[in-house]
Amino acid sequence: MTTVGQYYLEDLAVGMMADYERAVTEDMIESFADVSGDYNPLHLDEDYAQTTMFKGRIAHGILSASFISKVFGTIMPGKGSVYISQNLRFLAPVRIGDTVVTSVEVTDINIEKKRVSFKSRCRVDRTVVVDGDALIFVPTRARAAA
């Protein structure tokens, strides 16, 4: 069973950060294509991908962005948190074998609405590949106890 972290709204403070690291594999890209239905040959056909500006296969941008969801759902804030919105900019390609380091940082907390704003970013080495921000509903201790 996968361990899921838990931060309640009261536990969070502006500046808090969480990270996750994951290597992208060919199987992962193929599975993502099956789940999403996105069979763009840029992701799956090396011969085709060689003819593009990327000069080879790249991972689906949303595959890398899904690591952000992993952080929110299982690390910080974790259990009970719900995505409200996510803005993303895809800045560079991710390739098979790349290790994506995903970081989120608390940028604002709205106690009344139980919403927390985060900066979200994915990097490969020092290159930012996905950059964005998110708004997450975070449960309170009182709500969890009820």
C-alpha positions as CSV (number, residue, x, y, z in Angstrom):
1,M,0.0,0.0,0.0
2,T,1.2,3.5,-0.9
3,T,1.8,5.8,2.0
4,V,-0.2,9.1,1.9
5,G,0.9,12.1,3.8
6,Q,-1.4,14.5,5.6
7,Y,-1.2,18.2,6.1
8,Y,-4.2,19.9,7.4
9,L,-4.8,23.6,6.6
10,E,-3.5,24.6,10.0
11,D,-0.2,22.8,9.3
12,L,0.7,24.8,6.2
13,A,2.6,28.0,6.0
14,V,3.8,30.2,3.1
15,G,7.2,29.0,1.9
16,M,6.7,25.3,2.8
17,M,7.9,23.0,0.0
18,A,7.6,19.4,-1.0
19,D,9.5,17.5,-3.8
20,Y,9.1,14.2,-5.7
21,E,11.6,12.6,-8.2
22,R,10.7,10.1,-10.9
23,A,12.6,8.7,-13.9
24,V,10.5,8.6,-17.1
25,T,10.5,5.2,-18.9
26,E,9.3,4.0,-22.3
27,D,6.7,1.8,-20.5
28,M,5.4,4.8,-18.7
29,I,4.9,6.8,-21.9
30,E,3.2,3.8,-23.6
31,S,1.0,3.3,-20.6
32,F,0.1,7.0,-20.5
33,A,-0.8,6.8,-24.2
34,D,-3.1,3.9,-23.4
35,V,-4.8,5.6,-20.5
36,S,-5.2,9.0,-22.2
37,G,-5.8,7.8,-25.7
38,D,-3.1,10.3,-26.9
39,Y,-1.2,8.2,-29.5
40,N,0.6,11.2,-31.1
41,P,3.6,9.6,-32.9
42,L,5.8,12.3,-31.4
43,H,5.6,10.2,-28.2
44,L,5.6,6.7,-29.6
45,D,7.3,6.5,-33.0
46,E,11.0,7.3,-33.0
47,D,11.3,7.5,-36.8
48,Y,8.5,10.1,-37.0
49,A,9.8,11.9,-33.9
50,Q,13.3,12.2,-35.6
51,T,11.7,14.4,-38.3
52,T,10.3,16.9,-35.8
53,M,11.9,19.9,-34.0
54,F,12.6,17.6,-31.0
55,K,14.7,15.2,-33.1
56,G,13.4,12.2,-31.1
57,R,10.6,11.0,-28.9
58,I,9.4,13.0,-26.0
59,A,7.1,12.3,-23.1
60,H,3.5,13.7,-23.1
61,G,3.7,17.1,-21.3
62,I,0.8,16.1,-19.1
63,L,2.7,13.0,-18.0
64,S,5.3,15.2,-16.4
65,A,2.6,17.5,-15.0
66,S,0.9,14.5,-13.5
67,F,3.8,14.3,-11.0
68,I,2.5,17.6,-9.6
69,S,-0.8,15.8,-8.8
70,K,1.2,13.0,-7.1
71,V,2.8,15.6,-4.8
72,F,-0.6,17.3,-3.9
73,G,-2.4,14.0,-3.4
74,T,0.1,12.0,-1.5
75,I,2.9,14.3,0.0
76,M,1.7,17.8,0.6
77,P,-1.1,18.6,1.4
78,G,-1.9,14.9,0.9
79,K,-5.0,13.0,2.1
80,G,-8.3,14.8,1.5
81,S,-6.9,17.6,-0.7
82,V,-8.8,18.4,-3.9
83,Y,-7.5,20.2,-7.0
84,I,-9.5,23.4,-7.8
85,S,-7.3,24.7,-10.6
86,Q,-3.9,24.3,-12.2
87,N,-2.1,26.6,-14.7
88,L,0.8,25.1,-16.6
89,R,3.4,26.2,-19.1
90,F,5.4,23.6,-20.9
91,L,8.9,24.9,-21.5
92,A,11.1,22.1,-22.6
93,P,10.8,18.4,-23.6
94,V,11.1,15.4,-21.3
95,R,12.7,12.3,-22.9
96,I,12.9,8.6,-22.0
97,G,15.5,8.2,-19.2
98,D,15.1,11.8,-17.9
99,T,14.6,12.2,-14.2
100,V,11.9,14.7,-13.4
101,V,12.1,16.5,-10.1
102,T,8.8,18.0,-9.1
103,S,8.6,20.8,-6.5
104,V,5.6,22.6,-5.0
105,E,5.7,25.6,-2.7
106,V,2.9,27.2,-0.7
107,T,2.5,30.8,-1.9
108,D,-0.8,31.8,-0.2
109,I,-3.3,30.5,2.3
110,N,-7.0,31.5,2.4
111,I,-8.2,30.2,5.8
112,E,-11.8,31.2,5.2
113,K,-12.2,29.3,1.9
114,K,-9.8,26.5,3.0
115,R,-7.8,27.0,-0.2
116,V,-4.0,27.1,-0.6
117,S,-2.1,28.5,-3.6
118,F,1.0,26.7,-4.7
119,K,3.9,27.4,-7.2
120,S,4.4,24.1,-9.1
121,R,7.5,23.3,-11.1
122,C,9.1,20.2,-12.8
123,R,12.8,20.2,-13.7
124,V,15.1,17.9,-15.5
125,D,18.6,18.7,-14.2
126,R,18.6,22.5,-14.0
127,T,16.1,23.0,-16.9
128,V,12.5,23.9,-16.0
129,V,10.3,21.7,-18.1
130,V,6.9,22.6,-16.6
131,D,6.1,25.7,-14.7
132,G,2.8,26.7,-13.1
133,D,0.6,27.4,-10.1
134,A,-2.3,25.6,-8.5
135,L,-5.2,26.2,-6.1
136,I,-5.9,23.3,-3.8
137,F,-8.7,22.7,-1.2
138,V,-7.2,21.5,2.0
139,P,-9.2,20.0,4.9
140,T,-9.0,21.4,8.4
141,R,-8.5,19.4,11.6
142,A,-12.1,20.2,12.7
143,R,-13.5,18.8,9.4
144,A,-11.4,15.7,9.6
145,A,-12.6,15.1,13.2
146,A,-16.3,15.5,12.4
